[in-house]
């Protein structure tokens, strides 16, 4: 590589570092201060259970890999358990994804400007997805890092270390989301094999590449399997990931694609189609690139046209894979990975063809229009949130007591330190204070719903914010799970064993009816009958009711 290329590469690394820092800053400025009671609670309380010695699947129901739980548990032990710490880690994970996007586009196109523009658009989208703590984002960063390692192989390199590193990065994605790690490996392995086969046409070379790539993946995956087997996790793992989802998840959580009427009423609903639009627009560019000189070099980028072509193929297939994964529960955040990979593909393909006329040029021009228009939606939303955050800071609201004003505050009363700088609604604050006045940290409680025969979601964050333990393994509710008779019987058995003094029941989701089987009653009311017989309502805060064990009430009289 010549001096000019060295200087360009050094500049790209500096710009990538700026992208990382800039993305972190943007995430925080545009961050929603409200804590999500369900999805974010899954991660926050799961991390606390792990910090207390519990193992995912065996000791508590989980449909994510252990990575996010254990990383946060480690940070919590090193610093302190709080929403702020979780949000910082979440912002870092998203920013690492943006840095990887910049690296991929810069190395494939030789254009720091194109890479920075692509990274900026991805930053806007990643902030708009919210769903804080979502393990998809560190999994995405790991998958993109693995793809970046493969670029040297696509360019003709043979480094065994890079192949193993690519496989290991894909294995890291597995630790956060089992499905993402497996699907990414199964998508990239054939691309890698075909790339080497087309270049050398020797079976031995293909086998060698696949061995090193698979070895890197196994280096991360096998210890996890061994650990699960050693701690007796495998039966519970199979139930959480295969037995229950195969029988219930598709029917109870699936959401349909928005039709033209829904998009006409809400343009943002059409965002879920963006990966397909950008993929279709990129195909002519990929075809045109294949017809060009496969040995032409990118002087600034240090790569080859062939390497760029294979990267576009990999990104196209990953986009389609991630899009397929998101078709179960069709929402923008479920399409997050497909949107980011399709934007990365667009950044590479557009840079390659925008200087030329023809079908590829026109297709990319057409594809950039919806990408631009759809990106305005999250940009406007982020700007509004940023404005609210800045106004709150300038008005001094961040230092007002949250119990009096009901907003995010960094000055919190004793017992609410985990909530510092963020907010939940007033009724949940009141319920947390009520519980903390009558319990000790680490006491068992049960947080459920007014009815357990129909479930949309439940309040998991209350466990974390109140600093209390779940009296059951099944703190994370899913329709078809806690609505079933076997699980309700298990919960009742655990309540009998752990004797929680208080139960908290939530009613705000009772009237939500999604277009799937979660809207239907299972007819199983064993748990409802048990709670009614065992507990008595002692406080009500709007939709939140606090119940106390009747035996405990009698004992205090």
C-alpha positions in Angstrom: 0.0 0.0 0.0 1.5 3.4 -0.9 1.9 6.5 1.3 -1.3 8.0 -0.1 -3.3 5.0 0.9 -1.7 4.9 4.3 -2.7 8.5 4.9 -6.2 7.8 3.7 -6.6 4.8 5.9 -5.3 6.8 8.9 -7.8 9.5 8.2 -10.6 7.0 7.9 -9.9 5.6 11.3 -9.9 9.1 12.8 -13.3 9.8 11.1 -14.6 6.5 12.3 -13.7 7.4 15.9 -15.5 10.7 15.4 -18.5 8.8 14.2 -18.4 6.7 17.3 -18.3 9.7 19.6 -20.8 11.7 17.6 -23.3 8.8 17.6 -23.0 8.4 21.4 -23.6 12.1 21.8 -26.6 12.0 19.4 -28.1 9.0 21.1 -28.1 10.8 24.5 -29.4 14.1 23.2 -32.3 12.4 21.5 -32.9 9.8 24.2 -36.4 9.3 25.5 -36.2 9.7 29.4 -39.2 7.5 30.0 -38.3 4.0 31.1 -40.1 1.2 29.2 -41.9 -1.0 31.7 -41.6 -4.2 29.6 -38.9 -4.5 27.0 -36.3 -2.4 28.9 -37.4 -4.1 32.1 -36.6 -7.5 30.6 -33.0 -6.5 30.4 -32.7 -4.4 33.6 -34.2 -7.1 35.8 -32.6 -9.9 33.9 -29.2 -8.4 34.6 -30.1 -8.0 38.3 -31.1 -11.7 38.5 -27.8 -12.7 36.9 -25.9 -10.4 39.3 -27.7 -12.3 42.1 -26.4 -15.6 40.8 -29.4 -16.7 38.7 -28.7 -18.3 35.3 -30.8 -17.4 32.3 -33.3 -20.1 31.2 -32.7 -22.3 34.2 -33.6 -19.8 36.9 -35.7 -17.3 34.9 -37.5 -17.4 31.5 -35.5 -15.7 28.8 -35.8 -15.5 25.0 -32.4 -13.7 24.6 -28.9 -14.9 24.8 -26.9 -14.4 28.0 -24.5 -11.7 26.7 -26.6 -8.6 27.5 -27.5 -9.8 30.9 -24.0 -10.7 31.9 -22.4 -7.5 30.5 -24.9 -5.3 32.4 -24.6 -7.4 35.5 -20.8 -6.9 35.4 -21.1 -3.2 34.9 -23.7 -2.9 37.6 -21.4 -4.7 40.1 -18.5 -2.5 39.0 -20.4 0.8 39.3 -24.0 0.6 40.4 -27.3 -0.7 39.1 -29.2 2.1 37.4 -31.1 2.9 34.2 -28.4 5.4 33.4 -25.7 2.8 33.3 -27.9 0.6 31.0 -28.6 3.5 28.7 -24.9 4.3 28.4 -24.1 0.7 27.4 -27.0 0.7 25.0 -25.7 3.9 23.3 -22.2 2.4 23.1 -23.5 -0.7 21.4 -25.5 1.3 18.8 -22.5 3.6 18.2 -20.2 0.6 17.6 -22.7 -0.5 14.9 -22.4 3.0 13.3 -18.6 2.7 13.5 -18.7 -0.6 11.7 -21.0 0.8 9.0 -18.5 3.6 8.4 -15.6 1.1 8.2 -17.4 -1.1 5.7 -18.5 1.7 3.4 -15.1 3.5 3.6 -13.1 0.4 2.8 -15.4 -0.7 0.0 -15.7 2.8 -1.7 -12.6 4.6 -0.7 -14.8 7.6 0.1 -14.8 8.9 3.7 -17.6 11.3 2.7 -19.9 8.5 1.5 -19.0 6.5 4.6 -19.7 9.4 6.9 -23.0 10.2 5.2 -24.1 6.5 5.5 -23.1 6.4 9.1 -25.0 9.7 9.9 -28.2 8.2 8.4 -27.7 5.0 10.4 -27.2 7.1 13.5 -30.6 8.8 13.0 -32.3 5.5 12.6 -30.7 3.8 15.6 -31.7 6.7 17.8 -35.3 6.5 16.5 -35.7 2.8 17.2 -35.5 3.5 21.0 -36.3 0.1 22.6 -33.4 0.7 25.0 -31.3 -2.3 26.1 -32.5 -4.3 23.1 -29.8 -7.1 22.6 -30.3 -6.7 18.8 -28.0 -3.7 18.8 -24.8 -5.3 20.3 -25.6 -8.4 18.1 -25.7 -6.1 15.1 -22.4 -4.5 16.0 -20.8 -8.0 16.3 -22.3 -9.2 13.0 -21.0 -6.1 11.2 -17.6 -6.4 12.8 -17.5 -10.0 11.5 -18.4 -8.8 8.0 -15.6 -6.2 8.2 -13.1 -9.0 8.9 -14.3 -10.9 5.8 -13.6 -8.0 3.5 -9.9 -8.9 3.4 -10.9 -12.4 2.2 -13.3 -10.9 -0.4 -10.3 -8.8 -1.6 -8.2 -11.9 -2.1 -6.5 -12.3 1.3 -6.0 -15.6 3.0 -5.4 -14.7 6.6 -6.5 -17.5 8.9 -6.7 -15.0 11.8 -9.1 -12.8 9.9 -11.3 -15.7 9.1 -11.3 -16.9 12.7 -12.0 -13.4 13.9 -14.9 -13.1 11.5 -16.4 -16.3 12.8 -15.7 -15.3 16.4 -17.6 -12.0 15.9 -20.5 -13.9 14.5 -20.3 -16.1 17.6 -20.5 -12.9 19.7 -23.7 -12.0 18.0 -25.0 -15.5 19.1 -24.3 -14.6 22.7 -26.8 -11.7 22.5 -29.4 -13.2 20.2 -29.2 -16.9 19.3 -31.2 -16.4 16.2 -29.1 -13.6 14.8 -25.8 -15.4 15.4 -27.0 -18.6 13.7 -28.7 -16.8 10.8 -25.7 -14.6 10.2 -23.4 -17.6 10.2 -25.6 -19.6 7.8 -25.9 -16.6 5.5 -22.2 -15.6 5.4 -20.7 -19.0 5.3 -22.0 -19.9 1.7 -21.0 -16.4 0.5 -17.5 -16.9 1.8 -17.3 -20.4 0.3 -18.5 -19.2 -3.1 -16.1 -16.3 -3.1 -13.1 -18.5 -2.5 -14.4 -21.1 -5.0 -14.8 -18.5 -7.8 -11.3 -17.2 -7.1 -9.2 -20.4 -6.8 -11.5 -23.3 -7.9 -9.7 -25.6 -5.5 -11.7 -27.6 -3.1 -8.9 -27.5 -0.5 -9.0 -23.7 -0.4 -12.7 -23.7 0.2 -12.5 -26.3 2.9 -9.6 -24.4 4.6 -11.6 -21.1 4.6 -14.7 -22.8 6.0 -12.7 -24.6 8.7 -11.2 -21.4 10.0 -14.4 -19.4 9.8 -16.3 -22.2 11.6 -13.6 -22.6 14.2 -13.9 -18.9 15.1 -17.7 -19.3 15.5 -17.2 -22.5 17.5 -14.6 -20.8 19.7 -17.5 -18.7 21.1 -20.4 -21.0 20.7 -19.0 -24.2 22.1 -18.1 -22.9 25.6 -21.6 -21.6 25.9 -23.1 -25.0 25.1 -20.6 -26.6 27.6 -21.5 -24.2 30.3 -25.2 -24.7 29.7 -24.8 -28.4 29.9 -22.7 -28.2 33.0 -25.3 -26.1 34.9 -28.3 -28.1 33.7 -29.6 -25.3 31.5 -30.3 -27.3 28.3 -33.8 -28.5 29.0 -35.0 -25.0 30.0 -33.1 -23.5 27.0 -35.0 -25.8 24.6 -38.3 -25.0 26.2 -37.7 -21.2 26.0 -36.3 -21.2 22.5 -38.0 -24.1 20.7 -40.9 -25.8 22.6 -42.8 -22.6 23.6 -42.1 -20.4 20.5 -43.0 -23.2 18.0 -46.3 -23.7 19.6 -47.4 -20.2 20.6 -45.2 -17.3 19.6 -46.2 -17.1 16.0 -49.9 -17.1 16.9 -49.7 -14.8 19.9 -47.1 -12.2 18.8 -47.3 -12.0 15.0 -48.3 -8.7 13.5 -49.3 -8.2 9.8 -47.6 -6.0 7.3 -49.2 -2.6 6.9 -51.4 -2.2 3.8 -51.7 0.9 1.6 -54.5 2.2 3.8 -52.4 2.0 6.9 -49.5 3.7 5.3 -51.8 6.4 3.9 -52.9 7.1 7.5 -49.5 6.8 9.0 -46.5 7.2 6.6 -44.1 5.9 9.3 -45.8 2.5 9.0 -44.2 2.0 5.6 -40.7 2.1 7.1 -40.8 -1.7 7.4 -40.6 -2.0 3.6 -37.5 0.2 3.4 -35.0 -2.8 3.4 -36.8 -4.4 0.4 -36.9 -1.1 -1.5 -33.2 -0.4 -1.0 -32.3 -4.0 -1.8 -34.3 -3.9 -5.1 -32.7 -0.6 -6.0 -29.2 -2.1 -5.3 -29.6 -5.2 -7.5 -29.0 -3.4 -10.8 -25.9 -1.8 -9.3 -24.6 -5.2 -8.1 -25.2 -6.6 -11.6 -23.4 -3.7 -13.2 -20.5 -4.0 -10.9 -20.1 -7.7 -11.8 -19.9 -6.8 -15.4 -17.1 -4.4 -14.8 -13.4 -5.1 -14.5 -13.1 -7.5 -11.5 -9.5 -6.6 -11.0 -9.8 -2.9 -11.0 -8.3 -1.5 -7.7 -9.6 1.3 -5.5 -6.5 3.3 -4.8 -7.8 5.1 -1.8 -9.8 2.3 -0.4 -7.0 -0.2 -0.8 -9.5 -2.9 -2.0 -10.7 -4.3 -5.2 -13.9 -4.1 -7.3 -14.3 -7.9 -6.7 -14.1 -7.4 -3.0 -16.7 -4.6 -3.1 -19.0 -6.8 -5.2 -18.8 -9.7 -2.7 -19.5 -7.3 0.1 -22.6 -6.0 -1.6 -23.8 -9.6 -2.1 -23.2 -10.3 1.6 -25.0 -7.2 2.7 -27.9 -8.0 0.3 -28.3 -11.5 1.7 -28.0 -10.3 5.3 -30.7 -7.7 4.6 -33.0 -10.3 3.3 -32.2 -12.7 6.2 -32.8 -10.0 8.8 -35.9 -8.8 7.0 -37.3 -12.4 7.1 -36.5 -12.5 10.8 -38.5 -9.4 11.3 -41.6 -10.6 9.5 -43.1 -12.3 12.6 -43.7 -9.1 14.5 -43.7 -6.4 11.9 -42.5 -3.2 13.5 -39.7 -0.7 12.7 -37.6 -1.9 15.7 -38.0 -5.5 14.6 -36.6 -4.4 11.2 -33.7 -2.5 12.7 -31.0 -4.8 11.5 -32.4 -5.1 8.0 -32.7 -1.3 7.8 -29.1 -0.7 8.9 -27.6 -3.4 6.5 -29.7 -2.1 3.6 -28.5 1.5 4.3 -24.9 0.2 4.3 -25.5 -1.6 1.0 -27.0 1.6 -0.4 -24.0 3.6 0.7 -21.6 1.2 -1.1 -23.7 0.7 -4.2 -24.7 4.3 -4.7 -21.1 5.5 -4.5 -20.1 2.9 -7.1 -22.7 3.9 -9.7 -23.7 7.5 -9.2 -21.0 8.8 -11.5 -22.4 6.7 -14.4 -25.6 6.7 -16.4 -27.7 3.6 -17.1 -30.1 1.3 -15.3 -27.9 1.0 -12.2 -27.7 4.8 -11.9 -31.5 5.2 -12.2 -32.2 2.4 -9.8 -30.0 3.9 -7.1 -31.4 7.3 -7.7 -34.9 5.9 -7.3 -33.9 3.9 -4.2 -32.3 7.0 -2.5 -35.6 8.9 -2.7 -37.6 6.7 -0.3 -34.4 6.3 1.9 -34.3 10.1 2.2 -38.0 10.5 2.7 -38.3 7.8 5.3 -35.2 9.1 7.1 -36.9 12.4 7.6 -39.5 10.8 9.9 -37.0 9.6 12.6 -35.0 12.8 12.2 -38.0 15.0 13.0 -38.9 12.7 15.9 -35.4 12.8 17.3 -35.3 16.6 16.9 -38.5 17.0 18.9 -37.1 14.8 21.6 -33.8 16.6 21.7 -35.7 19.9 22.0 -37.7 18.6 24.9 -34.5 17.3 26.6 -32.6 20.6 26.1 -35.6 22.6 27.4 -35.8 20.4 30.5 -32.1 20.9 31.2 -32.2 24.7 30.6 -35.3 25.0 32.9 -33.7 23.0 35.7 -36.2 20.2 35.6 -33.5 17.6 35.8 -32.8 18.7 39.3 -36.4 18.8 40.6 -37.8 16.0 42.7 -39.5 13.5 40.3 -42.2 12.7 42.9 -43.5 16.3 42.8 -43.3 17.0 39.1 -43.5 13.6 37.5 -40.6 14.0 35.1 -37.0 12.9 34.7 -34.8 14.1 37.5 -31.2 13.5 38.5 -32.0 14.5 42.1 -34.0 11.6 43.5 -35.1 10.7 47.0 -33.6 7.8 48.8 -34.7 4.5 47.3 -35.1 5.8 43.7 -31.4 6.0 42.9 -31.8 3.5 40.1 -34.2 5.8 38.3 -31.9 8.9 38.5 -32.2 11.1 35.4 -35.0 9.1 34.0 -38.7 8.8 34.6 -41.7 6.5 35.1 -45.3 7.7 35.6 -46.6 8.9 38.9 -48.6 5.8 39.8 -45.6 3.6 39.5 -43.5 6.0 41.6 -46.2 5.9 44.3 -46.4 2.1 44.1 -42.6 1.8 44.4 -42.5 4.1 47.4 -45.3 2.3 49.1 -43.5 -1.1 48.7 -40.1 0.3 49.8 -41.6 1.6 53.0 -42.9 -1.8 53.9 -40.2 -4.2 52.6 -36.5 -4.7 52.7 -34.2 -4.8 49.7 -34.2 -8.3 48.3 -37.6 -9.3 49.6 -39.8 -11.3 47.3 -42.8 -9.8 45.5 -45.0 -10.8 42.6 -45.7 -8.4 39.8 -48.6 -9.5 37.6 -51.8 -8.4 35.9 -55.4 -8.0 36.9 -56.1 -11.0 34.8 -53.8 -13.8 33.7 -56.0 -15.5 31.1 -55.1 -12.8 28.6 -51.7 -11.2 28.4 -50.2 -8.4 26.3 -47.3 -7.5 28.5 -46.4 -6.8 32.1 -44.4 -4.4 34.3 -41.0 -5.9 34.8 -39.2 -2.7 35.5 -40.9 -2.3 38.9 -38.8 -5.2 40.2 -35.6 -3.4 39.2 -36.6 0.1 40.4 -37.9 -1.2 43.7 -34.9 -3.4 44.4 -37.0 -6.4 45.1 -36.8 -10.1 43.9 -39.3 -12.0 41.8 -41.1 -14.7 43.7 -41.3 -16.7 40.4 -39.1 -17.8 37.6 -41.7 -16.5 35.2 -41.4 -12.7 35.8 -41.2 -12.1 32.0 -44.8 -12.5 30.6 -45.6 -13.7 27.1 -49.1 -14.6 25.9 -49.5 -18.3 25.6 -47.0 -18.9 28.5 -48.3 -17.5 31.7 -51.8 -17.9 30.3 -51.4 -21.7 30.2 -52.4 -24.0 33.0 -49.0 -25.7 33.5 -47.2 -22.4 34.0 -49.9 -20.9 36.2 -49.6 -24.0 38.4 -45.8 -23.5 38.6 -46.2 -19.9 39.6 -48.7 -20.8 42.3 -46.2 -23.4 43.6 -43.4 -20.8 43.7 -45.6 -18.3 45.5 -46.5 -20.9 48.1 -42.8 -21.6 48.5 -41.4 -18.0 48.6 -44.3 -16.4 50.5 -44.2 -12.9 49.0 -45.9 -10.4 51.3 -47.0 -8.2 48.4 -48.3 -8.6 44.9 -48.6 -5.8 42.4 -51.3 -6.1 39.7 -51.4 -3.9 36.6 -54.6 -3.2 34.6 -53.4 -0.7 31.9 -53.0 -3.3 29.2 -56.3 -5.1 29.8 -58.0 -3.3 26.9 -55.2 -3.8 24.3 -56.2 -6.2 21.6 -53.6 -6.9 18.9 -54.6 -8.7 15.7 -53.4 -12.1 16.9 -54.2 -14.7 19.5 -53.0 -12.6 22.4 -56.3 -10.9 22.3 -58.1 -14.1 23.2 -58.7 -15.5 26.7 -57.1 -18.9 27.4 -59.9 -19.6 29.9 -57.3 -20.5 32.6 -58.0 -18.5 35.8 -56.1 -20.6 38.3 -53.7 -17.9 39.2 -56.3 -15.2 39.3 -58.4 -17.3 41.8 -55.3 -18.0 43.9 -54.3 -14.3 44.1 -57.9 -13.3 45.0 -58.0 -15.9 47.7 -54.5 -15.3 49.1 -54.1 -11.5 48.8 -56.1 -8.4 49.7 -55.9 -5.0 48.0 -54.2 -2.5 50.4 -53.4 0.4 48.0 -54.5 1.5 44.5 -52.6 4.0 42.3 -54.6 4.5 39.2 -54.0 1.3 37.2 -51.6 -0.2 39.7 -52.9 -2.1 42.7 -50.8 -3.3 45.6 -52.1 -6.4 47.4 -50.9 -7.8 50.7 -50.9 -11.4 51.9 -54.0 -11.9 54.1 -52.0 -13.8 56.6 -49.5 -10.9 56.9 -52.4 -8.5 57.3 -53.9 -10.6 60.1 -50.5 -10.9 61.8 -50.1 -7.1 62.0 -53.4 -6.5 63.7 
